[in-house]
Amino acid sequence: MPTSRTTCLFLFTGALGVFACDDTCPEVPVPLASIDATCGPTAIGTVPVVNGSFEALHDPLAGWSLRDAPGTQVSRLAGLDGCAAIALAPAGERFAPTAQLTQVVPAAAVRGQRVRLNAYVRAEASDGSRPGLAVRARVGERQRVVDGATIRIKDAAWALRGVELDVPLDADTIELAVHLGEATRVELDGVTLDRVGPACPGCDPPAPLGERELDNLLAYTRLLGHVRWFYPADQVEHGDWNRLALAGVQTVLPADSPAALADALERVFQPRAPLVRVAVGQPAAAPFARPADATHALVWRHGDKSERVDRDSLAGHVPEDISVPEPGVPQFIPLTRGLVASMPYAVWAAAQSLPLPGRSDPPLAKPPGFTPAAGDRLTRLAAIAVLGARLSQFSPHVARDRDAWEHVLRDSFSRAAVARDRFALREVVWRLFAVLGDTPAQVHIDNDVELAHRLALRWTWLEDQVVVTAVDPARAPDLRVGDVVLALDGVPVELALRDVLAYTPGRTDERRMLWALARLTCGQTDEPRALTVRRDDGEHTVAVATVPARIEPALRPGPKIRDLAPGLLYVDLWELAPADLRAAAERLAGVDAAILDTRGTLRRKLVELLVPPAPLPERNTIWPEGQHTWSDPEAVPTAPPEPMKLPSRLVVLTDAGAIHYTEPMLHALRIDHDARLVGSPTAGATADLRTFKLPGGLVVHYTHGEPFARDPLTPLTPDVAVKPTIAGLRAGRDEVLERALAELQTSEFPRSE
């Protein structure tokens, strides 16, 4: 045990990494009297933290606050520095999902700086628990979270963990947080906050693009799509194209003439694809000679997976009316500014390699150790280029209107150039998908403070108004189902919705409104928010708590599976566990009639258990931009598993939440089981979704190709359209379910004998 405060400080400030712990680290509780008084509360790190080493003698949590963790048991341990550490244990079996230990420090001294929160941690976690370490920047009187970063704690043994944040220039405070999220025990020591350096080092500030720069970016993006996905070289397949796109954009952006742009494009792509040519006008059309050691030719084949294949192996697998690219024969690709590129889509290869490049990738003019971040203008432009290159080759929405696509892409580059951060870049990408009409498209970012919390309610659009449909009474005791929402935090809800709808994807008004309302539910604060509502007795302003986004109030009360009448079973599929549906299979098969409630987004495993998806032929292409797609005539689809047995009289409740795999299920129930659909149209988004990451860290899900099925982009229209009413909600009625019950009473509806 150290005998001087100097020793404690030296150990922490000398190097945080000096403590290497194994099974010999102290773990037993330490009596208060045995802790040397010289190990009292210390401010360590380059940014002062109160009691970061948890050594305050009379209150180990002095300077810290526990939130949503009543009854937490706090005990002392022998710390890694020979002084004290703390252990936190819940009053019950585990901490609440929202439980956390926090401290707020002023941000004035570190605005525009990168800071790092460090802590020695150890956690006892179980399935579903999410302990973590977080640092958040807050602004204003309501302490709105404007940015943040979080890491998970998964360490059962002592470990040093850290998380970095670039502090915004308008930040008022920095909140340090240890998320206790359903852990059974968390131990802490040595919490520090340090300046790392300037925020986003090497990042270029926002600046608008000129018309020439936009032309250059469009030319680069188009050629990137062809080279990345259709030039069959080792260097192409195994390249880090997110990183290469940074240097590519940086190289082509300043080209001030068509000739300079042609040279820049060749410098960018020839290191990976040496047979690419770019010229003002049309490049030479002569085929490239077959090398003397060439043994075969390779082409790309894109289907369920993308792979380079021997050209000759395609024989018998490609329909006769679709040609296979000839080795070495250049294909022409019109670009902007009068440029035309050429490249072969089949390339001769020797036994082990393709033609090797004669030059190196262009260098990236950034500081050593630069990390691409959405706060950097170059990274944002590269992100749009990578996204545009992929969508131009594989999006059915782009394929349907390529003339409009150029305008969409140009607008996206313009917006990305002046965007501020990853949140603004995500809005640019969302807006792109909204214009395309890609309903199921999603864009995710790390440490998403904008979507981390949501109001403890559900609402919908009824009678041209926003109406509350479900409430968490513990977190919003003054709110009522059927309340008409007039304002959120003083902002008229119509104005707030208008802003969100500008970047909301969806093919129907119902789906777009559903998405926009879900987005509006989320916000940048974990504090209660003010709703102004109207009900029969006038207007009221009520406080509604916010909760982690994964916590939602029940959509529909009552048991998920229940008898509505003798021989009539109701099954609410929203949030129903697959095991519960399996357990009810015999009961479902034995009734005379059933109502399946699919309103809301369903779990894929649940849908496939109810109606296994019919296998579809694989769609392939060897030509760019969706040309000449085909299914393998020799492929034999796998027989689907047996579906669950369903009663002959079936009604299915639908709404715009039905998307992806739910829509084929509804279609199959209607065709194969004579089910009657009651409610509102589905989303119109039955398609293959693919996921990839953009430069700067955004993760994108987009519609990839068009499957062989009914038109996958057209919503299913219900047989009986029903819209709830405000009066019905206030009376506690489910008018869609009521209409389904009425349908089962009609003589026209099939009945079992």
LUMSE-119884 format. One record per residue (C-alpha): residue in three letters; x, y, z. Coordinates in steps of 0.1 Angstrom, whole numbers, plus 5000, padded with zeros to 4 digits. Layout:
AlaXYZ
...
//
This chain:
Met500050005000
Pro501650334990
Thr502550575018
Ser502350905000
Arg499851064977
Thr502751134953
Thr503150764946
Cys499550734936
Leu499751024913
Phe502950904897
Leu501550564889
Phe498450704872
Thr499950994853
Gly503150834843
Ala501450584819
Leu498050444821
Gly499250124806
Val501650034835
Phe499149804853
Ala499149464837
Cys496649254856
Asp496148884858
Asp494748644884
Thr497048794910
Cys495249134911
Pro493549214944
Glu489749144944
Val488749134980
Pro486749414996
Val489049665015
Pro488049785049
Leu487650165050
Ala490250195078
Ser492950015059
Ile493050275030
Asp495750525036
Ala494450875040
Thr497150995016
Cys495250814989
Gly492351064991
Pro490451204961
Thr492751294932
Ala492251484900
Ile494251294874
Gly494451314836
Thr494951634817
Val491251734821
Pro490251744858
Val487851464869
Val486451474905
Asn487351154924
Gly488350964893
Ser490250714914
Phe487250664938
Glu489350734969
Ala487250994987
Leu487250855022
His483750935033
Asp481950895000
Pro483550674973
Leu481150814947
Ala481851184956
Gly481551384923
Trp479551104906
Ser475851044902
Leu473950714899
Arg470950724875
Asp468150474873
Ala470050254898
Pro468250274932
Gly469550064959
Thr472950014943
Gln475449854966
Val478850024966
Ser481849854981
Arg485549924980
Leu488249704966
Ala492049714966
Gly492749924935
Leu495249864908
Asp497350154921
Gly497450014956
Cys494750264967
Ala491050194963
Ala488650084935
Ile484950044937
Ala482449774929
Leu478849844920
Ala476149574924
Pro472449604917
Ala469749584944
Gly468149294925
Glu469549044901
Arg470849294875
Phe470949664868
Ala468149834848
Pro468849884811
Thr469150254817
Ala471350244848
Gln474550444847
Leu477150624867
Thr477850974855
Gln479951284860
Val479651614841
Val482751834835
Pro482952174818
Ala483752164781
Ala485052514775
Ala488752414778
Val488452134753
Arg486152264726
Gly487452164692
Gln489751914708
Arg489851534708
Val489551384743
Arg489851034755
Leu488050884785
Asn490050604801
Ala489050364829
Tyr490150034843
Val487049814843
Arg485749474850
Ala482149354845
Glu480149054853
Ala477649034824
Ser475048794812
Asp473148744779
Gly471549064768
Ser473549294792
Arg475249594777
Pro477649754801
Gly479850024785
Leu481950334787
Ala480650654772
Val481651014767
Arg478951264755
Ala478951634746
Arg475951834757
Val474552174748
Gly472052424761
Glu469752444791
Arg468152104783
Gln471551954779
Arg470851814744
Val473451554734
Val475151674702
Asp477751394699
Gly479051104718
Ala481050784717
Thr480550454734
Ile482350124737
Arg481049794752
Ile482649644783
Lys483149274779
Asp486049214802
Ala485648964831
Ala489249054842
Trp490649404848
Ala491349584816
Leu492149934805
Arg489550064781
Gly489150404764
Val486850584741
Glu487550904721
Leu485351204712
Asp485851514691
Val484351784713
Pro482052014692
Leu482752384693
Asp479352454708
Ala479552204736
Asp478852334771
Thr479552014791
Ile481151674787
Glu479351384804
Leu481451084814
Ala479250774818
Val479650414828
His476650224815
Leu475649944839
Gly473149814814
Glu471749484830
Ala475149374843
Thr475249194876
Arg478449364888
Val480749644876
Glu484149734891
Leu486050054883
Asp489350234889
Gly491450514875
Val488950704854
Thr490750984835
Leu489951234808
Asp492751344786
Arg493351574757
Val494651384727
Gly495051674702
Pro492951874678
Ala489551734668
Cys489551544635
Pro493251584627
Gly493851624590
Cys490251684582
Asp489251934555
Pro486452184564
Pro483152194545
Ala483252384512
Pro480952394482
Leu481752224449
Gly482052394416
Glu480452254384
Arg483752134371
Glu484451944403
Leu481051784402
Asp481651664366
Asn484951524378
Leu483351334406
Leu480551194384
Ala483151064359
Tyr485150904387
Thr482150744403
Arg480950594370
Leu484350444362
Leu484750324398
Gly481550114395
His482849944363
Val486349884375
Arg485549774411
Trp482849534400
Phe483749424365
Tyr487549434360
Pro488449074371
Ala491949144386
Asp493449024419
Gln494349384427
Val490749484422
Glu489149214443
His491549254472
Gly491849634472
Asp490649844501
Trp488350054480
Asn487150274508
Arg490750384513
Leu491450394476
Ala488450614470
Leu489950884493
Ala493050904471
Gly490950874440
Val488651164448
Gln491651374459
Thr493351304426
Val490551374402
Leu488951664420
Pro491351944409
Ala491551834372
Asp490952164353
Ser490552024318
Pro489151714301
Ala492751604293
Ala493851654329
Leu490851454341
Ala491651164317
Asp495151154330
Ala493951164366
Leu491550884361
Glu494250664345
Arg496550734374
Val493850634398
Phe492650314381
Gln495650164361
Pro497550054393
Arg494549814399
Ala493249764363
Pro496149824339
Leu494049774308
Val491750074316
Arg492050364291
Val490550714293
Ala490550964264
Val488951274251
Gly486751114225
Gln486850734221
Pro490050544231
Ala491650284208
Ala489249994201
Ala491949724193
Pro491749414215
Phe494649354239
Ala496749064227
Arg496648734245
Pro499848694266
Ala502048394257
Asp501648244291
Ala497848294294
Thr495947984303
His492448114307
Ala490348424309
Leu488448554340
Val485148744343
Trp483148864372
Arg479848694380
His477548864404
Gly474648664419
Asp473948554455
Lys477748624458
Ser480248804437
Glu483148604424
Arg485648594395
Val485148284374
Asp486848114345
Arg485048244314
Asp484747894299
Ser483047764330
Leu479947974320
Ala479247754290
Gly475847604294
His474947834323
Val474248144303
Pro471148174280
Glu471948164243
Asp470648524238
Ile473248664263
Ser476748694251
Val479848644273
Pro482548914272
Glu485448834249
Pro488848834265
Gly490849154260
Val488149324240
Pro487549674253
Gln484049804261
Phe483350174260
Ile482050374290
Pro480850734283
Leu481950974311
Thr481451344317
Arg483251634299
Gly483451444266
Leu485551164280
Val485150794272
Ala486750514291
Ser487450164279
Met488249834296
Pro487749464289
Tyr485249274311
Ala487148954304
Val490948954310
Trp493448694299
Ala495248534329
Ala498348324334
Ala498348034357
Gln498748244388
Ser498148604379
Leu496548864356
Pro498549144339
Leu500349334366
Pro500149714369
Gly503049934360
Arg502450204385
Ser501550254422
Asp498350384437
Pro498250764440
Pro499350874474
Leu496851014499
Ala497851374509
Lys496851344545
Pro498951344578
Pro500451014589
Gly497950804608
Phe494950994594
Thr491750814601
Pro488850874576
Ala486051044594
Ala482751204583
Gly483951534597
Asp486451544568
Arg485151684534
Leu487251444514
Thr485951144533
Arg482351244528
Leu482851284490
Ala484550944489
Ala481650794507
Ile479150924481
Ala481450804453
Val481650454468
Leu477850444474
Gly477150574439
Ala479450324423
Arg477650034439
Leu474150154434
Ser474850234397
Gln475649874392
Phe473149694414
Ser470249914425
Pro466949834406
His465850194414
Val468850334395
Ala468350094366
Arg464750214362
Asp465750574356
Arg469450634348
Asp468950994336
Ala467451094369
Trp470250914387
Glu472851154375
His470951444390
Val470451254423
Leu474151184425
Arg475151534417
Asp472851674444
Ser474251424469
Phe477851524462
Ser476951894466
Arg475251834500
Ala478051604512
Ala480651874504
Val479152114529
Ala477851864555
Arg479251914590
Asp479551564604
Arg478451204603
Phe474851304612
Ala474651544583
Leu476251294560
Arg473651034570
Glu470951274562
Val472451324527
Val472450944521
Trp468850914535
Arg467751184511
Leu469451004482
Phe467450684491
Ala464250884495
Val464551034460
Leu465250684446
Gly462250534464
Asp464350264481
Thr461850194509
Pro463849944531
Ala467150134528
Gln468850214561
Val471850414571
His473550354605
Ile476350534622
Asp478450444652
Asn477650604685
Asp474350734672
Val473250994698
Glu470551114675
Leu468750784676
Ala469850654709
His466750754729
Arg463150764721
Leu459950894736
Ala458050644758
Leu455150634735
Arg453850524700
Trp451950754677
Thr450550744642
Trp449050964615
Leu445250964617
Glu442751214602
Asp445651434591
Gln446951464626
Val449651294648
Val447751084674
Val449150884704
Thr448350514700
Ala450350354729
Val451850494762
Asp454250374788
Pro452250484819
Ala455250474842
Arg457150714820
Ala454350934807
Pro451550924833
Asp449851234820
Leu449651124784
Arg446550944770
Val445950714741
Gly444050924715
Asp445751254724
Val446351464693
Val449951594693
Leu450351964685
Ala453952034694
Leu457151864705
Asp459452084727
Gly457552384715
Val458052314678
Pro454752254659
Val454651894650
Glu453751974613
Leu456952164609
Ala459051894625
Leu457451634603
Arg457951834572
Asp461751854578
Val461951474584
Leu459851384554
Ala462351564531
Tyr464751264536
Thr462250984543
Pro462350684519
Gly459150504510
Arg456950414481
Thr453650504498
Asp452550794519
Glu451650554547
Arg455150404548
Arg456850744546
Met454750874574
Leu455350564595
Trp459150614590
Ala459050984597
Leu457050944629
Ala459450674641
Arg462350914634
Leu460651204651
Thr460150984682
Cys463950974686
Gly466051264699
Gln469351384712
Thr468451384749
Asp467851134776
Glu465851394795
Pro461951424795
Arg460551614765
Ala457451834764
Leu454451744743
Thr451651984737
Val448451774731
Arg444751834725
Arg442051614740
Asp438351674747
Asp438951904776
Gly441452134758
Glu445152164753
His447752024778
Thr451552024780
Val452851704794
Ala456251564801
Val457151234784
Ala460251044795
Thr462850924770
Val464250574771
Pro466850374752
Ala465650324717
Arg465349944721
Ile462749994748
Glu459250034733
Pro455850034749
Ala453549744740
Leu451949804706
Arg448849604716
Pro447849494751
Gly446749154761
Pro448048794755
Lys449848744722
Ile447848424715
Arg444248404727
Asp440848284719
Leu438448554707
Ala435448304705
Pro435047934704
Gly437047804674
Leu438548144667
Leu442248204676
Tyr443948544675
Val447748554670
Asp449648884674
Leu452848824656
Trp454549154666
Glu457349074690
Leu456048714694
Ala458848474702
Pro459248194676
Ala459147934704
Asp455748064714
Leu454448024679
Arg455847674677
Ala454147584710
Ala450847714696
Ala451147524662
Glu448747244672
Arg446247484686
Leu446447694654
Ala445847394632
Gly442847274652
Val440647584652
Asp437947674627
Ala439348024620
Ala442248254629
Ile443248614628
Leu446948674622
Asp447949024633
Thr451049134613
Arg450849504620
Gly454349634628
Thr457649494617
Leu457949124623
Arg460948904631
Arg462248714601
Lys462448384619
Leu458848414629
Val457748484594
Glu459748194579
Leu458347954606
Leu454748044596
Val455248034559
Pro458747924548
Pro459848134518
Ala459747964484
Pro463347944470
Leu463848174441
Pro466248114412
Glu469548294416
Arg469848604394
Asn473248644378
Thr474948914357
Ile478348944340
Trp477649274324
Pro477549614342
Glu474549834351
Gly472049544353
Gln472349444317
His471449094306
Thr470548934339
Trp469548564339
Ser468848274361
Asp470847954358
Pro468647714337
Glu470347414353
Ala469947524389
Val467547314409
Pro465847514437
Thr465747354471
Ala462347244483
Pro461147474512
Pro460347324546
Glu456747234554
Pro454647534564
Met452547544595
Lys449047404592
Leu446547684592
Pro442747694594
Ser440747724562
Arg439248054573
Leu442048314577
Val442148694581
Val445448874582
Leu445749234596
Thr448249444577
Asp449749794576
Ala452749984562
Gly455049814587
Ala454949494566
Ile458249494547
His460949264534
Tyr460048904542
Thr456648984556
Glu455249084522
Pro455948744505
Met454348574535
Leu451248784531
His451148714493
Ala451548344500
Leu448748344526
Arg446448524501
Ile447248294472
Asp447747954489
His445347994519
Asp442648224505
Ala443448464534
Arg441748794534
Leu443949094541
Val442349374563
Gly443949704571
Ser446149934550
Pro448749884522
Thr452149724529
Ala455449894524
Gly456249764489
Ala459749654496
Thr460249284489
Ala463849264478
Asp467249144486
Leu469049374510
Arg472849404510
Thr474949574536
Phe478349754533
Lys480350024550
Leu481250364535
Pro484350564541
Gly483850744574
Gly482050454590
Leu478450484578
Val476750144573
Val474350124544
His471549874537
Tyr470149894502
Thr467949714477
His470149494456
Gly468749364423
Glu465249244416
Pro464148894427
Phe461948664406
Ala458648724424
Arg455648944421
Asp456649304415
Pro458749344446
Leu458449724447
Thr454649744446
Pro452749744479
Leu450149474486
Thr446749634487
Pro444349494514
Asp441149324504
Val439349534529
Ala440849874536
Val440350004572
Lys441650304589
Pro441350354627
Thr439750674640
Ile440650904668
Ala437250844684
Gly437850464682
Leu441350494698
Arg439950704727
Ala437250454733
Gly439850174735
Arg438650004703
Asp440749824677
Glu438749904646
Val440949694623
Leu440449384644
Glu436749454647
Arg436449464609
Ala438349134607
Leu435848974630
Ala433049104609
Glu434648964578
Leu434648614594
Gln430848644597
Thr430148714560
Ser428648434540
Glu431048514511
Phe434148414532
Pro435148044529
Arg434047824557
Ser435347484567
Glu432847194563
//
